[in-house]
Structure formats: C-alpha cells, structure tokens
Amino acid sequence: MKNFKNIIFLFVFILVNSCGYTPLKNSEKINFYINDLNFIGDRIINNYIFNKLKKYQNPRENLNRYNIEVLSTYKKYVVNKNDKGDPKNYKVEIITTIKVNSGGSNVINKIFSRNASLSAKNKKIEEKESEKQLKKDLANLIAEDIIFFLITNN
C-alpha cells in the first residue's frame, strides 16, 4: 500500500511539472514597451492606471513600440432606494477607451469596462472611503486588462 502511494505521488509530481504551464505575464514574454502614454478623463483613475503601466515604459531593442492614449470615465448610478427615497445601492462603472498606435497607420481602439456594486452607508465618509477603494480596485483591474491586451495583441 505504501508503495502504491509513492507511485501515485511520483506520477502526480511528474504530471504537474511537465504540463508546460508558464505565466502569461512572465517577463520573458513581454514583447512590447510603451513609448508615449497620454491620459484624458478622470484624473484619479488615470493615476492608478499610470502606476501600473509605467514599468512598461523602458525602451528596449527588438520589441514592439506602442504609443497609447487612454480616455477614462467614471459613472455612479443609484440602483435602488429605500422607502424614504434615499439611495440604498449604487452601481459604480469605469469605462476606459485606449487608442494604441504601433507606428505607421496601424491604430487599434479598444474599450475596457469594469463595474461593481456599492451599498450606501449611514456615514458618508465611510461611503466615500469604500467608493475610493472600489475605484482603485476597478482601475487596477482595467490596467491588468490593458497589459494583457498588449501582450496578446501581436
């Protein structure tokens, strides 16, 4: 029985190690750099996105060079209200449009959108803090989507 467990363990170990998995955002797989990065729209969201994209601005040889223009918008909708008419839940949405120019006349437009729900709080300062954190999280997700798009776009 012990011998059988060892064989199963060895088989699983070999199977996991030889499956060929490599992370998509592996630094060896990065085949681009951002030459020019311009932002329009919501300043806070753009700052979060810029902080994620700035590490890809290092020029390197034999890599695709991109000029990127980012347009971000932030929207907050009231989803439902209580009996008094006060907001009970909100829908928070970030829409980011990027224009990628890889040189010449090759321009690609892509829209990224993320949304989440936000419940109203009794204290407005708590609600603002929750909204601020949610805005940061959604902007970081959009930045990850942009990076993934640039990696897989070639």
C-alpha positions as a Markdown table, in Angstrom:
| # | Residue | x | y | z |
|---|---|---|---|---|
| 1 | Met | 0.0 | 0.0 | 0.0 |
| 2 | Lys | 2.8 | 2.4 | 0.9 |
| 3 | Asn | 4.5 | 1.6 | -2.4 |
| 4 | Phe | 1.3 | 2.5 | -4.3 |
| 5 | Lys | 1.1 | 5.9 | -2.6 |
| 6 | Asn | 4.6 | 6.6 | -3.6 |
| 7 | Ile | 3.9 | 5.7 | -7.2 |
| 8 | Ile | 0.8 | 7.9 | -7.2 |
| 9 | Phe | 2.8 | 10.8 | -5.6 |
| 10 | Leu | 5.6 | 10.4 | -8.2 |
| 11 | Phe | 3.1 | 10.3 | -11.1 |
| 12 | Val | 1.3 | 13.5 | -9.9 |
| 13 | Phe | 4.6 | 15.3 | -9.3 |
| 14 | Ile | 5.8 | 14.5 | -12.9 |
| 15 | Leu | 2.4 | 15.4 | -14.3 |
| 16 | Val | 2.4 | 18.8 | -12.7 |
| 17 | Asn | 6.0 | 19.7 | -13.5 |
| 18 | Ser | 5.7 | 18.7 | -17.1 |
| 19 | Cys | 2.4 | 20.3 | -18.1 |
| 20 | Gly | 4.2 | 23.2 | -19.7 |
| 21 | Tyr | 2.5 | 25.9 | -17.7 |
| 22 | Thr | 4.1 | 29.3 | -17.8 |
| 23 | Pro | 2.6 | 32.6 | -16.5 |
| 24 | Leu | 1.3 | 34.8 | -19.3 |
| 25 | Lys | 2.9 | 37.9 | -17.7 |
| 26 | Asn | 6.3 | 36.3 | -17.4 |
| 27 | Ser | 9.0 | 39.0 | -18.0 |
| 28 | Glu | 10.4 | 36.8 | -20.8 |
| 29 | Lys | 7.0 | 37.0 | -22.6 |
| 30 | Ile | 6.8 | 40.8 | -22.5 |
| 31 | Asn | 7.3 | 41.8 | -26.1 |
| 32 | Phe | 6.5 | 45.5 | -26.1 |
| 33 | Tyr | 7.3 | 48.8 | -24.4 |
| 34 | Ile | 5.2 | 51.9 | -24.2 |
| 35 | Asn | 6.9 | 54.8 | -25.9 |
| 36 | Asp | 4.3 | 57.5 | -25.3 |
| 37 | Leu | 1.4 | 57.4 | -22.8 |
| 38 | Asn | -1.2 | 60.1 | -22.7 |
| 39 | Phe | -4.3 | 60.3 | -20.4 |
| 40 | Ile | -7.6 | 62.1 | -20.8 |
| 41 | Gly | -10.6 | 62.0 | -18.5 |
| 42 | Asp | -10.8 | 61.1 | -14.8 |
| 43 | Arg | -7.5 | 62.0 | -13.2 |
| 44 | Ile | -7.7 | 59.6 | -10.2 |
| 45 | Ile | -8.4 | 56.6 | -12.4 |
| 46 | Asn | -5.7 | 57.6 | -14.8 |
| 47 | Asn | -3.2 | 57.9 | -12.0 |
| 48 | Tyr | -4.0 | 54.3 | -10.9 |
| 49 | Ile | -3.7 | 53.1 | -14.5 |
| 50 | Phe | -0.4 | 55.0 | -15.0 |
| 51 | Asn | 1.1 | 53.5 | -11.9 |
| 52 | Lys | 0.5 | 50.0 | -13.3 |
| 53 | Leu | 1.7 | 50.9 | -16.9 |
| 54 | Lys | 4.8 | 53.0 | -16.1 |
| 55 | Lys | 7.0 | 49.9 | -15.6 |
| 56 | Tyr | 6.5 | 49.1 | -19.3 |
| 57 | Gln | 7.9 | 52.4 | -20.5 |
| 58 | Asn | 11.5 | 51.3 | -20.6 |
| 59 | Pro | 12.7 | 51.3 | -24.2 |
| 60 | Arg | 14.3 | 48.1 | -25.3 |
| 61 | Glu | 15.5 | 46.9 | -28.6 |
| 62 | Asn | 13.6 | 44.4 | -30.8 |
| 63 | Leu | 10.4 | 45.0 | -29.0 |
| 64 | Asn | 7.1 | 46.4 | -30.3 |
| 65 | Arg | 6.8 | 50.1 | -29.5 |
| 66 | Tyr | 3.3 | 51.4 | -28.7 |
| 67 | Asn | 2.0 | 54.9 | -28.3 |
| 68 | Ile | -1.1 | 54.8 | -26.1 |
| 69 | Glu | -3.8 | 57.3 | -25.4 |
| 70 | Val | -6.1 | 56.5 | -22.5 |
| 71 | Leu | -9.6 | 58.0 | -22.0 |
| 72 | Ser | -11.2 | 57.1 | -18.7 |
| 73 | Thr | -14.7 | 57.9 | -17.5 |
| 74 | Tyr | -16.3 | 57.1 | -14.1 |
| 75 | Lys | -20.0 | 56.8 | -13.5 |
| 76 | Lys | -22.0 | 56.1 | -10.4 |
| 77 | Tyr | -25.7 | 55.2 | -10.7 |
| 78 | Val | -28.4 | 54.8 | -8.0 |
| 79 | Val | -29.6 | 51.2 | -8.4 |
| 80 | Asn | -32.4 | 51.3 | -5.8 |
| 81 | Lys | -33.7 | 53.5 | -3.0 |
| 82 | Asn | -35.3 | 52.9 | 0.4 |
| 83 | Asp | -38.8 | 53.9 | 1.4 |
| 84 | Lys | -37.7 | 57.4 | 2.2 |
| 85 | Gly | -36.2 | 57.9 | -1.2 |
| 86 | Asp | -32.6 | 57.7 | 0.0 |
| 87 | Pro | -30.1 | 55.7 | -2.1 |
| 88 | Lys | -29.6 | 52.2 | -0.9 |
| 89 | Asn | -27.3 | 50.7 | -3.5 |
| 90 | Tyr | -25.1 | 52.1 | -6.3 |
| 91 | Lys | -23.6 | 50.8 | -9.4 |
| 92 | Val | -20.0 | 52.0 | -10.0 |
| 93 | Glu | -18.7 | 51.8 | -13.5 |
| 94 | Ile | -15.3 | 52.7 | -15.1 |
| 95 | Ile | -15.1 | 52.7 | -18.9 |
| 96 | Thr | -11.6 | 53.1 | -20.4 |
| 97 | Thr | -11.0 | 53.5 | -24.1 |
| 98 | Ile | -7.5 | 53.1 | -25.4 |
| 99 | Lys | -6.0 | 54.0 | -28.7 |
| 100 | Val | -2.9 | 52.0 | -29.5 |
| 101 | Asn | -0.6 | 53.2 | -32.3 |
| 102 | Ser | 2.2 | 50.8 | -33.1 |
| 103 | Gly | 3.7 | 53.0 | -35.6 |
| 104 | Gly | 2.6 | 53.9 | -39.1 |
| 105 | Ser | -1.1 | 53.8 | -39.8 |
| 106 | Asn | -1.9 | 50.8 | -37.6 |
| 107 | Val | -4.2 | 52.2 | -34.9 |
| 108 | Ile | -6.3 | 50.0 | -32.7 |
| 109 | Asn | -9.1 | 51.2 | -30.5 |
| 110 | Lys | -10.2 | 49.0 | -27.6 |
| 111 | Ile | -12.8 | 49.6 | -24.8 |
| 112 | Phe | -12.4 | 48.2 | -21.3 |
| 113 | Ser | -15.2 | 48.3 | -18.8 |
| 114 | Arg | -15.5 | 47.2 | -15.2 |
| 115 | Asn | -18.3 | 47.7 | -12.8 |
| 116 | Ala | -19.3 | 46.8 | -9.2 |
| 117 | Ser | -22.0 | 47.4 | -6.7 |
| 118 | Leu | -21.6 | 49.7 | -3.7 |
| 119 | Ser | -24.0 | 49.8 | -0.8 |
| 120 | Ala | -24.9 | 53.1 | 0.8 |
| 121 | Lys | -23.5 | 53.7 | 4.3 |
| 122 | Asn | -25.0 | 55.6 | 7.1 |
| 123 | Lys | -21.9 | 57.7 | 7.4 |
| 124 | Lys | -21.0 | 59.5 | 4.2 |
| 125 | Ile | -17.3 | 59.4 | 5.0 |
| 126 | Glu | -17.4 | 55.6 | 5.2 |
| 127 | Glu | -19.2 | 55.5 | 1.9 |
| 128 | Lys | -16.6 | 57.8 | 0.2 |
| 129 | Glu | -13.8 | 55.6 | 1.5 |
| 130 | Ser | -15.5 | 52.5 | 0.2 |
| 131 | Glu | -16.0 | 54.2 | -3.1 |
| 132 | Lys | -12.4 | 55.3 | -3.3 |
| 133 | Gln | -11.2 | 51.8 | -2.6 |
| 134 | Leu | -13.6 | 50.3 | -5.2 |
| 135 | Lys | -12.4 | 52.9 | -7.7 |
| 136 | Lys | -8.8 | 51.9 | -7.1 |
| 137 | Asp | -9.6 | 48.2 | -7.4 |
| 138 | Leu | -11.5 | 48.6 | -10.7 |
| 139 | Ala | -8.8 | 50.8 | -12.2 |
| 140 | Asn | -6.1 | 48.3 | -11.3 |
| 141 | Leu | -8.2 | 45.5 | -13.0 |
| 142 | Ile | -8.5 | 47.7 | -16.1 |
| 143 | Ala | -4.8 | 48.3 | -16.1 |
| 144 | Glu | -4.2 | 44.5 | -16.0 |
| 145 | Asp | -6.7 | 44.1 | -18.9 |
| 146 | Ile | -4.7 | 46.7 | -20.9 |
| 147 | Ile | -1.4 | 44.9 | -20.2 |
| 148 | Phe | -3.0 | 41.5 | -21.2 |
| 149 | Phe | -4.3 | 43.1 | -24.4 |
| 150 | Leu | -0.9 | 44.5 | -25.3 |
| 151 | Ile | 0.8 | 41.1 | -24.6 |
| 152 | Thr | -1.7 | 39.1 | -26.7 |
| 153 | Asn | -2.1 | 41.8 | -29.5 |
| 154 | Asn | 0.9 | 40.7 | -31.5 |
